[in-house]
């Protein structure tokens, strides 16, 4: 089983944002720090999930267990419903991708268990300034 830790972060709400993704499995750990441009923190959380799903599909992972410290994202995916209509298109994109995986799980974890993904997301925020922040 592949374990995927994800986090989205913003410097401001909205502000420069980034996604942090830490993938553990097959005896290795892959780290991704992806600048996302300017968006809200919640949007960054959803984009972290979407980017991580894309990476998993590109690598043909079969059984994937996601961990996030975003209760909003974990609940939305589990219930397949976003209370805030602004997030509905992002949720729909994530659900479409997740259904392409043979086995997909998502679980909320406390921030203390998601430190690597958080550090990667914060690094990605700093990468925005070197590229010029643009909305996704």
N, CA, C and O atoms as CSV, one atom per row, in Angstrom:
chain,resi,resn,atom,element,x,y,z
A,1,UNK,N,N,0.833,-1.180,0.000
A,1,UNK,CA,C,0.000,0.000,0.000
A,1,UNK,C,C,0.882,1.250,0.000
A,1,UNK,O,O,1.903,1.307,0.686
A,2,UNK,N,N,0.472,2.237,-0.775
A,2,UNK,CA,C,1.156,3.517,-0.846
A,2,UNK,C,C,0.459,4.472,0.124
A,2,UNK,O,O,-0.769,4.562,0.134
A,3,UNK,N,N,1.245,5.186,0.943
A,3,UNK,CA,C,0.698,6.203,1.831
A,3,UNK,C,C,1.058,7.569,1.267
A,3,UNK,O,O,2.217,7.834,0.947
A,4,UNK,N,N,0.062,8.427,1.149
A,4,UNK,CA,C,0.257,9.749,0.571
A,4,UNK,C,C,-0.178,10.799,1.596
A,4,UNK,O,O,-1.345,10.858,1.983
A,5,UNK,N,N,0.770,11.620,2.023
A,5,UNK,CA,C,0.494,12.707,2.953
A,5,UNK,C,C,0.418,13.995,2.145
A,5,UNK,O,O,1.331,14.305,1.381
A,6,UNK,N,N,-0.674,14.748,2.312
A,6,UNK,CA,C,-0.865,15.965,1.535
A,6,UNK,C,C,-1.155,17.149,2.445
A,6,UNK,O,O,-1.721,17.002,3.528
A,7,UNK,N,N,-0.749,18.334,1.976
A,7,UNK,CA,C,-1.090,19.559,2.686
A,7,UNK,C,C,-1.071,20.708,1.699
A,7,UNK,O,O,-0.257,20.741,0.776
A,8,UNK,N,N,-1.971,21.640,1.904
A,8,UNK,CA,C,-1.993,22.879,1.150
A,8,UNK,C,C,-1.797,24.016,2.130
A,8,UNK,O,O,-2.232,23.940,3.279
A,9,UNK,N,N,-1.134,25.083,1.669
A,9,UNK,CA,C,-0.886,26.221,2.545
A,9,UNK,C,C,-0.931,27.503,1.726
A,9,UNK,O,O,-0.634,27.512,0.532
A,10,UNK,N,N,-1.314,28.590,2.404
A,10,UNK,CA,C,-1.350,29.907,1.783
A,10,UNK,C,C,-0.730,30.924,2.723
A,10,UNK,O,O,-0.881,30.832,3.942
A,11,UNK,N,N,-0.028,31.901,2.145
A,11,UNK,CA,C,0.491,33.039,2.909
A,11,UNK,C,C,-0.483,34.185,2.667
A,11,UNK,O,O,-0.264,35.031,1.800
A,12,UNK,N,N,-1.542,34.201,3.431
A,12,UNK,CA,C,-2.649,35.125,3.214
A,12,UNK,C,C,-3.840,34.302,2.764
A,12,UNK,O,O,-3.694,33.136,2.396
A,13,UNK,N,N,-5.002,34.899,2.792
A,13,UNK,CA,C,-6.185,34.114,2.423
A,13,UNK,C,C,-7.149,34.982,1.614
A,13,UNK,O,O,-8.098,35.514,2.191
A,14,UNK,N,N,-6.951,35.147,0.315
A,14,UNK,CA,C,-6.014,34.416,-0.539
A,14,UNK,C,C,-4.605,35.010,-0.487
A,14,UNK,O,O,-4.379,36.114,0.010
A,15,UNK,N,N,-3.683,34.232,-1.017
A,15,UNK,CA,C,-2.290,34.637,-1.091
A,15,UNK,C,C,-1.494,33.593,-1.837
A,15,UNK,O,O,-2.058,32.612,-2.322
A,16,UNK,N,N,-0.177,33.790,-1.936
A,16,UNK,CA,C,0.674,32.785,-2.578
A,16,UNK,C,C,0.479,31.444,-1.871
A,16,UNK,O,O,0.493,31.368,-0.643
A,17,UNK,N,N,0.298,30.397,-2.662
A,17,UNK,CA,C,-0.062,29.095,-2.093
A,17,UNK,C,C,0.814,27.987,-2.641
A,17,UNK,O,O,1.468,28.129,-3.674
A,18,UNK,N,N,0.806,26.866,-1.907
A,18,UNK,CA,C,1.584,25.721,-2.346
A,18,UNK,C,C,0.989,24.417,-1.861
A,18,UNK,O,O,0.222,24.370,-0.900
A,19,UNK,N,N,1.368,23.364,-2.559
A,19,UNK,CA,C,0.962,22.005,-2.190
A,19,UNK,C,C,2.197,21.224,-1.781
A,19,UNK,O,O,3.238,21.289,-2.435
A,20,UNK,N,N,2.063,20.482,-0.687
A,20,UNK,CA,C,3.113,19.587,-0.237
A,20,UNK,C,C,2.599,18.164,-0.295
A,20,UNK,O,O,1.512,17.859,0.197
A,21,UNK,N,N,3.395,17.294,-0.905
A,21,UNK,CA,C,2.989,15.893,-1.086
A,21,UNK,C,C,4.172,15.005,-0.704
A,21,UNK,O,O,5.279,15.168,-1.217
A,22,UNK,N,N,3.918,14.068,0.201
A,22,UNK,CA,C,4.934,13.101,0.613
A,22,UNK,C,C,4.354,11.716,0.399
A,22,UNK,O,O,3.356,11.343,1.016
A,23,UNK,N,N,4.995,10.954,-0.488
A,23,UNK,CA,C,4.494,9.625,-0.848
A,23,UNK,C,C,5.456,8.573,-0.318
A,23,UNK,O,O,6.638,8.557,-0.663
A,24,UNK,N,N,4.921,7.686,0.534
A,24,UNK,CA,C,5.715,6.600,1.111
A,24,UNK,C,C,5.223,5.275,0.548
A,24,UNK,O,O,4.020,5.025,0.469
A,25,UNK,N,N,6.164,4.437,0.163
A,25,UNK,CA,C,5.794,3.110,-0.318
A,25,UNK,C,C,6.879,2.536,-1.197
A,25,UNK,O,O,7.742,3.261,-1.693
A,26,UNK,N,N,6.832,1.256,-1.384
A,26,UNK,CA,C,7.828,0.556,-2.197
A,26,UNK,C,C,9.250,0.861,-1.738
A,26,UNK,O,O,10.173,0.943,-2.548
A,27,UNK,N,N,9.415,1.029,-0.415
A,27,UNK,CA,C,10.743,1.219,0.153
A,27,UNK,C,C,11.367,2.574,-0.107
A,27,UNK,O,O,12.573,2.736,0.080
A,28,UNK,N,N,10.581,3.552,-0.533
A,28,UNK,CA,C,11.149,4.877,-0.768
A,28,UNK,C,C,10.137,5.949,-0.372
A,28,UNK,O,O,8.968,5.662,-0.114
A,29,UNK,N,N,10.614,7.176,-0.333
A,29,UNK,CA,C,9.755,8.319,-0.031
A,29,UNK,C,C,9.981,9.405,-1.068
A,29,UNK,O,O,11.108,9.865,-1.249
A,30,UNK,N,N,8.926,9.819,-1.749
A,30,UNK,CA,C,9.020,10.876,-2.751
A,30,UNK,C,C,8.394,12.145,-2.192
A,30,UNK,O,O,7.335,12.104,-1.565
A,31,UNK,N,N,9.060,13.272,-2.426
A,31,UNK,CA,C,8.592,14.555,-1.914
A,31,UNK,C,C,8.342,15.510,-3.069
A,31,UNK,O,O,9.145,15.623,-3.995
A,32,UNK,N,N,7.202,16.197,-2.987
A,32,UNK,CA,C,6.826,17.173,-4.004
A,32,UNK,C,C,6.438,18.479,-3.323
A,32,UNK,O,O,5.694,18.485,-2.342
A,33,UNK,N,N,6.948,19.573,-3.850
A,33,UNK,CA,C,6.645,20.907,-3.358
A,33,UNK,C,C,6.203,21.721,-4.574
A,33,UNK,O,O,7.029,22.132,-5.389
A,34,UNK,N,N,4.890,21.952,-4.688
A,34,UNK,CA,C,4.319,22.493,-5.922
A,34,UNK,C,C,3.706,23.874,-5.681
A,34,UNK,O,O,2.726,23.996,-4.945
A,35,UNK,N,N,4.283,24.926,-6.303
A,35,UNK,CA,C,3.682,26.255,-6.196
A,35,UNK,C,C,2.335,26.267,-6.910
A,35,UNK,O,O,2.197,25.680,-7.983
A,36,UNK,N,N,1.350,26.927,-6.328
A,36,UNK,CA,C,-0.001,26.927,-6.889
A,36,UNK,C,C,-0.481,28.302,-7.335
A,36,UNK,O,O,-1.584,28.418,-7.870
A,37,UNK,N,N,0.313,29.341,-7.130
A,37,UNK,CA,C,-0.162,30.681,-7.448
A,37,UNK,C,C,-0.959,31.251,-6.290
A,37,UNK,O,O,-0.761,30.856,-5.140
A,38,UNK,N,N,-1.856,32.174,-6.585
A,38,UNK,CA,C,-2.636,32.850,-5.549
A,38,UNK,C,C,-4.006,32.204,-5.408
A,38,UNK,O,O,-4.762,32.100,-6.373
A,39,UNK,N,N,-4.311,31.774,-4.193
A,39,UNK,CA,C,-5.615,31.170,-3.892
A,39,UNK,C,C,-5.800,31.119,-2.385
A,39,UNK,O,O,-4.903,31.490,-1.628
A,40,UNK,N,N,-6.967,30.658,-1.955
A,40,UNK,CA,C,-7.237,30.514,-0.524
A,40,UNK,C,C,-6.585,29.238,0.012
A,40,UNK,O,O,-6.189,28.355,-0.749
A,41,UNK,N,N,-6.485,29.167,1.317
A,41,UNK,CA,C,-5.918,27.982,1.954
A,41,UNK,C,C,-6.735,26.736,1.634
A,41,UNK,O,O,-6.158,25.686,1.352
A,42,UNK,N,N,-8.062,26.824,1.669
A,42,UNK,CA,C,-8.902,25.660,1.383
A,42,UNK,C,C,-8.736,25.206,-0.073
A,42,UNK,O,O,-8.702,24.008,-0.354
A,43,UNK,N,N,-8.632,26.164,-0.988
A,43,UNK,CA,C,-8.391,25.785,-2.388
A,43,UNK,C,C,-7.056,25.051,-2.509
A,43,UNK,O,O,-6.953,24.057,-3.229
A,44,UNK,N,N,-6.040,25.540,-1.808
A,44,UNK,CA,C,-4.723,24.895,-1.837
A,44,UNK,C,C,-4.798,23.468,-1.316
A,44,UNK,O,O,-4.116,22.583,-1.832
A,45,UNK,N,N,-5.623,23.238,-0.294
A,45,UNK,CA,C,-5.794,21.878,0.244
A,45,UNK,C,C,-6.379,20.949,-0.824
A,45,UNK,O,O,-5.920,19.819,-0.994
A,46,UNK,N,N,-7.392,21.435,-1.536
A,46,UNK,CA,C,-7.985,20.619,-2.603
A,46,UNK,C,C,-6.997,20.387,-3.741
A,46,UNK,O,O,-6.915,19.281,-4.275
A,47,UNK,N,N,-6.244,21.426,-4.117
A,47,UNK,CA,C,-5.261,21.255,-5.193
A,47,UNK,C,C,-4.161,20.278,-4.794
A,47,UNK,O,O,-3.654,19.546,-5.644
A,48,UNK,N,N,-3.782,20.252,-3.517
A,48,UNK,CA,C,-2.790,19.275,-3.055
A,48,UNK,C,C,-3.314,17.858,-3.296
A,48,UNK,O,O,-2.574,16.985,-3.751
A,49,UNK,N,N,-4.588,17.637,-2.989
A,49,UNK,CA,C,-5.207,16.331,-3.225
A,49,UNK,C,C,-5.212,15.999,-4.721
A,49,UNK,O,O,-4.843,14.894,-5.118
A,50,UNK,N,N,-5.625,16.948,-5.534
A,50,UNK,CA,C,-5.699,16.722,-6.987
A,50,UNK,C,C,-4.316,16.413,-7.564
A,50,UNK,O,O,-4.157,15.456,-8.322
A,51,UNK,N,N,-3.327,17.214,-7.208
A,51,UNK,CA,C,-1.958,16.993,-7.722
A,51,UNK,C,C,-1.437,15.627,-7.274
A,51,UNK,O,O,-0.804,14.921,-8.058
A,52,UNK,N,N,-1.696,15.252,-6.025
A,52,UNK,CA,C,-1.230,13.958,-5.519
A,52,UNK,C,C,-1.926,12.802,-6.248
A,52,UNK,O,O,-1.292,11.796,-6.566
A,53,UNK,N,N,-3.214,12.944,-6.507
A,53,UNK,CA,C,-3.932,11.913,-7.264
A,53,UNK,C,C,-3.348,11.769,-8.665
A,53,UNK,O,O,-3.182,10.654,-9.159
A,54,UNK,N,N,-3.038,12.885,-9.299
A,54,UNK,CA,C,-2.433,12.836,-10.639
A,54,UNK,C,C,-1.098,12.099,-10.608
A,54,UNK,O,O,-0.808,11.293,-11.492
A,55,UNK,N,N,-0.288,12.378,-9.589
A,55,UNK,CA,C,1.010,11.697,-9.447
A,55,UNK,C,C,0.802,10.195,-9.258
A,55,UNK,O,O,1.511,9.390,-9.862
A,56,UNK,N,N,-0.158,9.818,-8.430
A,56,UNK,CA,C,-0.430,8.395,-8.186
A,56,UNK,C,C,-0.873,7.690,-9.470
A,56,UNK,O,O,-0.452,6.567,-9.751
A,57,UNK,N,N,-1.714,8.354,-10.231
A,57,UNK,CA,C,-2.181,7.752,-11.487
A,57,UNK,C,C,-1.046,7.646,-12.504
A,57,UNK,O,O,-0.940,6.642,-13.207
A,58,UNK,N,N,-0.202,8.666,-12.588
A,58,UNK,CA,C,0.948,8.626,-13.500
A,58,UNK,C,C,1.887,7.469,-13.165
A,58,UNK,O,O,2.511,6.885,-14.052
A,59,UNK,N,N,1.979,7.146,-11.877
A,59,UNK,CA,C,2.874,6.076,-11.431
A,59,UNK,C,C,2.186,4.717,-11.339
A,59,UNK,O,O,2.791,3.741,-10.897
A,60,UNK,N,N,0.932,4.657,-11.753
A,60,UNK,CA,C,0.166,3.405,-11.752
A,60,UNK,C,C,0.072,2.748,-10.380
A,60,UNK,O,O,0.110,1.522,-10.266
A,61,UNK,N,N,-0.051,3.572,-9.338
A,61,UNK,CA,C,-0.246,3.011,-8.013
A,61,UNK,C,C,-1.641,2.399,-7.941
A,61,UNK,O,O,-2.588,2.951,-8.502
A,62,UNK,N,N,-1.777,1.278,-7.264
A,62,UNK,CA,C,-3.038,0.547,-7.216
A,62,UNK,C,C,-3.825,0.771,-5.930
A,62,UNK,O,O,-5.026,1.037,-5.965
A,63,UNK,N,N,-3.140,0.663,-4.798
A,63,UNK,CA,C,-3.783,0.811,-3.495
A,63,UNK,C,C,-3.153,2.012,-2.807
A,63,UNK,O,O,-1.972,1.998,-2.458
A,64,UNK,N,N,-3.964,3.057,-2.617
A,64,UNK,CA,C,-3.434,4.321,-2.125
A,64,UNK,C,C,-4.240,4.797,-0.922
A,64,UNK,O,O,-5.468,4.865,-0.969
A,65,UNK,N,N,-3.534,5.124,0.153
A,65,UNK,CA,C,-4.162,5.644,1.361
A,65,UNK,C,C,-3.654,7.070,1.584
A,65,UNK,O,O,-2.472,7.281,1.857
A,66,UNK,N,N,-4.552,8.039,1.467
A,66,UNK,CA,C,-4.210,9.443,1.630
A,66,UNK,C,C,-4.396,9.864,3.077
A,66,UNK,O,O,-5.289,9.378,3.771
A,67,UNK,N,N,-3.536,10.780,3.525
A,67,UNK,CA,C,-3.626,11.370,4.857
A,67,UNK,C,C,-3.614,12.884,4.675
A,67,UNK,O,O,-2.765,13.420,3.963
A,68,UNK,N,N,-4.548,13.567,5.312
A,68,UNK,CA,C,-4.606,15.017,5.269
A,68,UNK,C,C,-4.984,15.557,6.634
A,68,UNK,O,O,-5.716,14.913,7.386
A,69,UNK,N,N,-4.481,16.746,6.953
A,69,UNK,CA,C,-4.896,17.382,8.202
A,69,UNK,C,C,-6.029,18.379,7.949
A,69,UNK,O,O,-6.386,19.160,8.831
A,70,UNK,N,N,-6.587,18.346,6.743
A,70,UNK,CA,C,-7.725,19.202,6.405
A,70,UNK,C,C,-9.028,18.426,6.608
A,70,UNK,O,O,-9.361,17.530,5.832
A,71,UNK,N,N,-9.754,18.785,7.664
A,71,UNK,CA,C,-11.046,18.137,7.892
A,71,UNK,C,C,-12.013,18.455,6.758
A,71,UNK,O,O,-12.836,17.617,6.391
A,72,UNK,N,N,-11.920,19.657,6.203
A,72,UNK,CA,C,-12.786,20.060,5.104
A,72,UNK,C,C,-12.627,19.108,3.920
A,72,UNK,O,O,-13.617,18.622,3.372
A,73,UNK,N,N,-11.399,18.846,3.533
A,73,UNK,CA,C,-11.136,17.974,2.380
A,73,UNK,C,C,-11.524,16.535,2.682
A,73,UNK,O,O,-12.192,15.896,1.869
A,74,UNK,N,N,-11.121,16.014,3.827
A,74,UNK,CA,C,-11.422,14.611,4.124
A,74,UNK,C,C,-12.926,14.375,4.199
A,74,UNK,O,O,-13.426,13.376,3.681
A,75,UNK,N,N,-13.647,15.288,4.840
A,75,UNK,CA,C,-15.115,15.135,4.925
A,75,UNK,C,C,-15.770,15.256,3.551
A,75,UNK,O,O,-16.659,14.474,3.213
A,76,UNK,N,N,-15.332,16.234,2.761
A,76,UNK,CA,C,-15.921,16.440,1.433
A,76,UNK,C,C,-15.743,15.201,0.562
A,76,UNK,O,O,-16.672,14.796,-0.136
A,77,UNK,N,N,-14.561,14.600,0.599
A,77,UNK,CA,C,-14.305,13.409,-0.214
A,77,UNK,C,C,-15.130,12.235,0.298
A,77,UNK,O,O,-15.751,11.524,-0.493
A,78,UNK,N,N,-15.145,12.024,1.608
A,78,UNK,CA,C,-15.900,10.905,2.174
A,78,UNK,C,C,-17.391,11.015,1.877
A,78,UNK,O,O,-18.045,10.017,1.574
A,79,UNK,N,N,-17.927,12.238,1.966
A,79,UNK,CA,C,-19.367,12.435,1.741
A,79,UNK,C,C,-19.699,12.737,0.283
A,79,UNK,O,O,-20.866,12.777,-0.106
A,80,UNK,N,N,-18.648,12.950,-0.519
A,80,UNK,CA,C,-18.806,13.335,-1.928
A,80,UNK,C,C,-19.699,14.566,-2.048
A,80,UNK,O,O,-20.574,14.647,-2.911
A,81,UNK,N,N,-19.448,15.527,-1.149
A,81,UNK,CA,C,-20.256,16.748,-1.118
A,81,UNK,C,C,-19.441,17.878,-0.498
A,81,UNK,O,O,-18.811,17.709,0.546
A,82,UNK,N,N,-19.467,19.042,-1.166
A,82,UNK,CA,C,-18.827,20.241,-0.625
A,82,UNK,C,C,-19.919,21.221,-0.214
A,82,UNK,O,O,-20.718,21.667,-1.037
A,83,UNK,N,N,-19.937,21.542,1.062
A,83,UNK,CA,C,-20.948,22.475,1.573
A,83,UNK,C,C,-20.825,23.836,0.875
A,83,UNK,O,O,-21.826,24.446,0.500
A,84,UNK,N,N,-19.590,24.295,0.711
A,84,UNK,CA,C,-19.324,25.556,0.037
A,84,UNK,C,C,-19.249,25.290,-1.470
A,84,UNK,O,O,-18.368,24.565,-1.931
A,85,UNK,N,N,-20.156,25.868,-2.218
A,85,UNK,CA,C,-20.249,25.609,-3.668
A,85,UNK,C,C,-18.983,26.018,-4.419
A,85,UNK,O,O,-18.727,25.517,-5.514
A,86,UNK,N,N,-18.197,26.916,-3.847
A,86,UNK,CA,C,-16.934,27.337,-4.462
A,86,UNK,C,C,-15.986,26.140,-4.636
A,86,UNK,O,O,-15.191,26.110,-5.574
A,87,UNK,N,N,-16.073,25.164,-3.736
A,87,UNK,CA,C,-15.161,24.020,-3.777
A,87,UNK,C,C,-15.713,22.838,-4.576
A,87,UNK,O,O,-14.998,21.865,-4.811
A,88,UNK,N,N,-16.969,22.915,-4.990
A,88,UNK,CA,C,-17.601,21.800,-5.701
A,88,UNK,C,C,-16.832,21.367,-6.955
A,88,UNK,O,O,-16.655,20.166,-7.155
A,89,UNK,N,N,-16.365,22.296,-7.814
A,89,UNK,CA,C,-15.618,21.846,-8.995
A,89,UNK,C,C,-14.300,21.139,-8.635
A,89,UNK,O,O,-13.902,20.182,-9.299
A,90,UNK,N,N,-13.634,21.619,-7.583
A,90,UNK,CA,C,-12.383,20.982,-7.148
A,90,UNK,C,C,-12.661,19.595,-6.593
A,90,UNK,O,O,-11.930,18.646,-6.875
A,91,UNK,N,N,-13.722,19.485,-5.803
A,91,UNK,CA,C,-14.098,18.180,-5.267
A,91,UNK,C,C,-14.443,17.227,-6.397
A,91,UNK,O,O,-14.021,16.071,-6.377
A,92,UNK,N,N,-15.196,17.688,-7.374
A,92,UNK,CA,C,-15.587,16.838,-8.501
A,92,UNK,C,C,-14.360,16.329,-9.249
A,92,UNK,O,O,-14.294,15.161,-9.635
A,93,UNK,N,N,-13.394,17.215,-9.449
A,93,UNK,CA,C,-12.149,16.811,-10.120
A,93,UNK,C,C,-11.414,15.750,-9.297
A,93,UNK,O,O,-10.928,14.762,-9.847
A,94,UNK,N,N,-11.335,15.954,-7.992
A,94,UNK,CA,C,-10.662,14.989,-7.110
A,94,UNK,C,C,-11.388,13.650,-7.109
A,94,UNK,O,O,-10.744,12.603,-7.166
A,95,UNK,N,N,-12.708,13.665,-7.045
A,95,UNK,CA,C,-13.475,12.415,-7.043
A,95,UNK,C,C,-13.314,11.655,-8.356
A,95,UNK,O,O,-13.189,10.431,-8.360
A,96,UNK,N,N,-13.318,12.376,-9.454
A,96,UNK,CA,C,-13.126,11.745,-10.768
A,96,UNK,C,C,-11.777,11.040,-10.821
A,96,UNK,O,O,-11.683,9.906,-11.292
A,97,UNK,N,N,-10.736,11.708,-10.340
A,97,UNK,CA,C,-9.396,11.104,-10.325
A,97,UNK,C,C,-9.333,9.923,-9.365
A,97,UNK,O,O,-8.768,8.882,-9.698
A,98,UNK,N,N,-9.914,10.079,-8.170
A,98,UNK,CA,C,-9.825,9.010,-7.165
A,98,UNK,C,C,-10.509,7.734,-7.645
A,98,UNK,O,O,-10.085,6.634,-7.292
A,99,UNK,N,N,-11.558,7.871,-8.442
A,99,UNK,CA,C,-12.283,6.695,-8.936
A,99,UNK,C,C,-11.520,5.927,-10.008
A,99,UNK,O,O,-11.903,4.817,-10.378
A,100,UNK,N,N,-10.440,6.520,-10.504
A,100,UNK,CA,C,-9.584,5.830,-11.476
A,100,UNK,C,C,-8.590,4.892,-10.783
A,100,UNK,O,O,-7.952,4.062,-11.430
A,101,UNK,N,N,-8.469,5.035,-9.471
A,101,UNK,CA,C,-7.584,4.159,-8.698
A,101,UNK,C,C,-8.369,2.925,-8.264
A,101,UNK,O,O,-9.522,3.045,-7.848
A,102,UNK,N,N,-7.762,1.740,-8.353
A,102,UNK,CA,C,-8.477,0.530,-7.917
A,102,UNK,C,C,-8.909,0.584,-6.451
A,102,UNK,O,O,-10.001,0.127,-6.116
A,103,UNK,N,N,-8.069,1.135,-5.574
A,103,UNK,CA,C,-8.402,1.216,-4.157
A,103,UNK,C,C,-7.875,2.540,-3.603
A,103,UNK,O,O,-6.670,2.792,-3.614
A,104,UNK,N,N,-8.792,3.384,-3.119
A,104,UNK,CA,C,-8.451,4.709,-2.630
A,104,UNK,C,C,-9.090,4.919,-1.259
A,104,UNK,O,O,-10.276,4.654,-1.065
A,105,UNK,N,N,-8.288,5.396,-0.321
A,105,UNK,CA,C,-8.769,5.743,1.016
A,105,UNK,C,C,-8.296,7.157,1.327
A,105,UNK,O,O,-7.260,7.596,0.828
A,106,UNK,N,N,-9.057,7.865,2.151
A,106,UNK,CA,C,-8.588,9.153,2.671
A,106,UNK,C,C,-8.920,9.200,4.155
A,106,UNK,O,O,-9.987,8.764,4.588
A,107,UNK,N,N,-7.985,9.738,4.920
A,107,UNK,CA,C,-8.141,9.763,6.369
A,107,UNK,C,C,-7.624,11.088,6.901
A,107,UNK,O,O,-6.580,11.574,6.468
A,108,UNK,N,N,-8.357,11.671,7.842
A,108,UNK,CA,C,-7.882,12.858,8.530
A,108,UNK,C,C,-6.854,12.447,9.569
A,108,UNK,O,O,-7.033,11.456,10.277
A,109,UNK,N,N,-5.771,13.222,9.656
A,109,UNK,CA,C,-4.749,13.019,10.688
A,109,UNK,C,C,-4.458,14.370,11.335
A,109,UNK,O,O,-4.633,15.405,10.692
A,110,UNK,N,N,-4.020,14.382,12.588
A,110,UNK,CA,C,-3.649,15.651,13.208
A,110,UNK,C,C,-2.411,16.250,12.517
A,110,UNK,O,O,-1.611,15.531,11.918
A,111,UNK,N,N,-2.275,17.555,12.614
A,111,UNK,CA,C,-1.144,18.255,11.987
A,111,UNK,C,C,0.197,17.670,12.406
A,111,UNK,O,O,1.144,17.656,11.620
A,112,UNK,N,N,0.276,17.192,13.629
A,112,UNK,CA,C,1.540,16.638,14.133
A,112,UNK,C,C,1.986,15.403,13.345
A,112,UNK,O,O,3.169,15.063,13.350
A,113,UNK,N,N,1.055,14.733,12.674
A,113,UNK,CA,C,1.396,13.561,11.865
A,113,UNK,C,C,1.580,13.915,10.389
A,113,UNK,O,O,1.792,13.031,9.558
A,114,UNK,N,N,1.500,15.197,10.068
A,114,UNK,CA,C,1.560,15.622,8.667
A,114,UNK,C,C,2.651,16.678,8.449
A,114,UNK,O,O,2.549,17.506,7.544
A,115,UNK,N,N,3.683,16.642,9.276
A,115,UNK,CA,C,4.708,17.688,9.260
A,115,UNK,C,C,5.492,17.756,7.957
A,115,UNK,O,O,5.801,18.850,7.486
A,116,UNK,N,N,5.819,16.620,7.369
A,116,UNK,CA,C,6.606,16.628,6.134
A,116,UNK,C,C,5.831,17.306,5.011
A,116,UNK,O,O,6.382,18.148,4.302
A,117,UNK,N,N,4.566,16.952,4.843
A,117,UNK,CA,C,3.746,17.578,3.801
A,117,UNK,C,C,3.584,19.074,4.074
A,117,UNK,O,O,3.594,19.875,3.140
A,118,UNK,N,N,3.434,19.455,5.341
A,118,UNK,CA,C,3.310,20.865,5.701
A,118,UNK,C,C,4.571,21.636,5.323
A,118,UNK,O,O,4.488,22.725,4.755
A,119,UNK,N,N,5.732,21.078,5.634
A,119,UNK,CA,C,6.997,21.739,5.289
A,119,UNK,C,C,7.134,21.890,3.777
A,119,UNK,O,O,7.603,22.921,3.294
A,120,UNK,N,N,6.727,20.869,3.033
A,120,UNK,CA,C,6.797,20.929,1.574
A,120,UNK,C,C,5.840,21.981,1.014
A,120,UNK,O,O,6.177,22.667,0.049
A,121,UNK,N,N,4.653,22.116,1.605
A,121,UNK,CA,C,3.689,23.127,1.163
A,121,UNK,C,C,4.231,24.530,1.423
A,121,UNK,O,O,4.078,25.421,0.588
A,122,UNK,N,N,4.861,24.726,2.572
A,122,UNK,CA,C,5.429,26.039,2.888
A,122,UNK,C,C,6.600,26.381,1.976
A,122,UNK,O,O,6.773,27.539,1.596
A,123,UNK,N,N,7.391,25.397,1.628
A,123,UNK,CA,C,8.471,25.599,0.664
A,123,UNK,C,C,7.891,26.012,-0.693
A,123,UNK,O,O,8.446,26.878,-1.369
A,124,UNK,N,N,6.793,25.403,-1.080
A,124,UNK,CA,C,6.156,25.728,-2.361
A,124,UNK,C,C,5.656,27.166,-2.391
A,124,UNK,O,O,5.685,27.805,-3.442
A,125,UNK,N,N,5.197,27.687,-1.251
A,125,UNK,CA,C,4.773,29.093,-1.187
A,125,UNK,C,C,5.942,29.987,-1.569
A,125,UNK,O,O,5.780,30.929,-2.346
A,126,UNK,N,N,7.111,29.697,-1.030
A,126,UNK,CA,C,8.294,30.511,-1.330
A,126,UNK,C,C,8.697,30.384,-2.798
A,126,UNK,O,O,9.252,31.324,-3.367
A,127,UNK,N,N,8.427,29.247,-3.409
A,127,UNK,CA,C,8.742,29.065,-4.834
A,127,UNK,C,C,7.879,29.959,-5.717
A,127,UNK,O,O,8.295,30.321,-6.818
A,128,UNK,N,N,6.678,30.324,-5.252
A,128,UNK,CA,C,5.806,31.213,-6.020
A,128,UNK,C,C,6.482,32.537,-6.316
A,128,UNK,O,O,6.410,33.035,-7.440
A,129,UNK,N,N,7.144,33.114,-5.313
A,129,UNK,CA,C,7.724,34.432,-5.481
A,129,UNK,C,C,8.844,34.438,-6.521
A,129,UNK,O,O,9.089,35.454,-7.172
A,130,UNK,N,N,9.521,33.298,-6.672
A,130,UNK,CA,C,10.590,33.243,-7.668
A,130,UNK,C,C,10.026,33.046,-9.081
A,130,UNK,O,O,10.719,33.325,-10.060
A,131,UNK,N,N,8.796,32.576,-9.200
A,131,UNK,CA,C,8.185,32.345,-10.501
A,131,UNK,C,C,7.178,33.430,-10.869
A,131,UNK,O,O,6.781,33.547,-12.028
A,132,UNK,N,N,6.769,34.217,-9.884
A,132,UNK,CA,C,5.677,35.168,-10.113
A,132,UNK,C,C,4.359,34.425,-9.908
A,132,UNK,O,O,4.002,33.567,-10.715
A,133,UNK,N,N,3.647,34.739,-8.857
A,133,UNK,CA,C,2.431,34.008,-8.507
A,133,UNK,C,C,1.319,34.283,-9.504
A,133,UNK,O,O,0.962,35.434,-9.754
A,134,UNK,N,N,0.789,33.239,-10.058
A,134,UNK,CA,C,-0.338,33.333,-10.981
A,134,UNK,C,C,-1.410,32.355,-10.508
A,134,UNK,O,O,-1.090,31.271,-10.020
A,135,UNK,N,N,-2.663,32.728,-10.650
A,135,UNK,CA,C,-3.711,31.767,-10.278
A,135,UNK,C,C,-3.626,30.523,-11.134
A,135,UNK,O,O,-3.220,30.583,-12.295
A,136,UNK,N,N,-4.006,29.410,-10.567
A,136,UNK,CA,C,-4.011,28.133,-11.290
A,136,UNK,C,C,-5.149,28.080,-12.277
A,136,UNK,O,O,-5.313,27.081,-12.978
